[in-house]
Amino acid sequence: MAREAGDDAVLEVLDGPMRGARFPLRQDEMLLGRADAGRGIFPDIDLTAADPEGGRGVSRRHALLLRGSGGHAMEALSRNALTAVNGEALALGHDGRRRLTPGDELLLGTVRLRYAAARPAATPRSPAVAVLMLLCLAGLGAMLAWPEPPRWDARLALAEPAPAEQLRNLDDLLRIPR
């Protein structure tokens, strides 16, 4: 199955009681807000505990996150509380929908979040590391291809003479099986 852009996206809480918490964005449409069992409202991402004001700064149905082929977009649903991306307030509904890019800072009422990749992208290795890895693999291949593998003489490495039985056992351990 092909992976869509945004499959590895998360929202990370930037401050407040849940600082550092990460919410994976795995559904095509996710409601963000605060839970209200009395009204039967249970958002996909419940920000009640993340709100420094104890849930009063986040609306029950605050915003909607939508996943598409190019990543995620956010749509404001609340008339009573601010929804902003990088400090810019979103207009209500579809007209105010905004595409998100990794690193965007979101503000939902009083909760600050960052849109990010779930796993850091692999960092490219330097050419020197790649050459070193190839040399190690080539050396290992050459060692395995030798008809008689080189043997380390344990007797030269010991500070005190060891009994002959210990030397034979050490010799057996250092042999590479064919």
N, C-alpha and C positions, 0 to 999 in steps of 0.2 A: 504494500500500500504506500503510495507516495505521501510524503509529509508536506503539509502546507506551511507557508510562511506564518510565523506566529505560534506554531505548535509548541515551542519551548518557552513561550512567554510567561512571565509572572508579574504580579504586582507586589512590591516590597514596601512595607510600612516604614516610613522614615523617622518618625518620632512618636512620643507618647508611650502609653503602657505596653504596646505590642511592637515596639521598635525592633526592626530586623525580621519580623514575621514575613513569610512569602506565601502568596496565594497563587497556585498554578492556574493558568487560564486554559482549561481543557475543553470547554464547551463552545459551540458556535455563538451562543447568546447567553450572557451572564448578567444577572441583576445585582447591583451593588447597593447596599443600604444598611438599615438596622432592622433586626428582627422585632416583630410584635406578635406574640402568640395569640393575644386577645383578638386581633384582627386577621389572623391567619396569614401573616406576611413573613416569609422566610427567604430572604435573598440568598443567591448563590454564594455571594461573598458578604458575610455579616460583619460590618465594621463597628458594631456597638462597642466591643472591648478595645478597639484601636482608637476610639474617640477620646481625646483628653478631657472632654466635657461629659464623659459618661454616656454617650449616645445622643445627647441633645443637639449636637452640631451636625448630625447626619440624618437625612430624611429616610423614611421607611423604604421608599422607592426612589433612590437618589439618582442613579445613573445606570446606563446600559452599556455593556461592552459587547461589541459585535466582531466576530472573526470572519475575515474574508480571505481571498487568495493572496492579498498583499499584506496581511497582518491584521491588526486590530484597529477598531475605531471606537470612540467614546461618544455617547449621546446623553445629554442632560435630561433628566425627567422631573426634577424638583423645581417648583416655583419659589420655595421657601428657603433654600440653602444654595450656596455657591458651588458650582462645578467649574473647575478651571484646568487648563493644560498649559504648563509653563507660564503661569501668571495671567493667561488670557481667558476670561470668562466665556463659557459656551452658551450660545443661544439655546433656548428650549427646543427639544424635539429633533426631528430629522434635519432641519435647516442648520442646526448648530453642530451637527456631527463632525467630528475631527479625527483624522487618521493619526495613530500613535506611532512613534519611532522609539527604539530603545534609548533610554536615558531621559525620556519625557517625565516631567514632574507633574503629578496630578494633585488637585486639591478638591476634596469632597467635603464640604462644610469645613470642619476643623481638622480633618485627617489628611495628612500628606503622604502620598504614595509615589513610587517610581516604577515606571514600566520598563522591564528589563528582560534579557534572555535568561532562561532558567539555568543553563550551564554556560560558563564562559567559553567563548570560541577558542578552538585550539590555536595556540600561538605557533607561528612558523619557527622552525629551528634554524639556527644560523648554519651557513655552509660548513663551518669548521666542525660543528657537532655531527653533521651528516657524514662528512669525510671520516671522522673518527669512528662512527658507527660502522661504516663500510670496511674500514681497516680491521676492526675487531672481528667482524663476521668473516672477512677473508682469512685472517689468522686462524680462526677456529676451524674454518674449512680446510686449510692447509694442514693443521695438526691432525685432523681426522683422516686425511688422505694419506699420510705418511705410512709406509709399510711397517716401520718400527717406531712407535711414538717416543719422543724424548723422555728420559727418565731423570727425575731429580734425585740426586744422591743425598739422602737424608743424613748420612754419616758426616758429611762436610758441614751441615748446618747445626749440628749439636755441639754445645759447649763442652759437655762431658761425654766420654764414651758411653754408649748405651749397650745393654746386653744384646747379643746377636739375635735373640728371639724377637725383641722389639723392632729391630731393624728389618727383619724379614716381613713382619706384619705391616710395617709402614710401607715397605716396597710393594706389597700386595695391594694396599689401598691406593697407591699412586699409579698403578697400571691402568691403562685405558683399555676396556674390553674391545675385542674385534668383532 
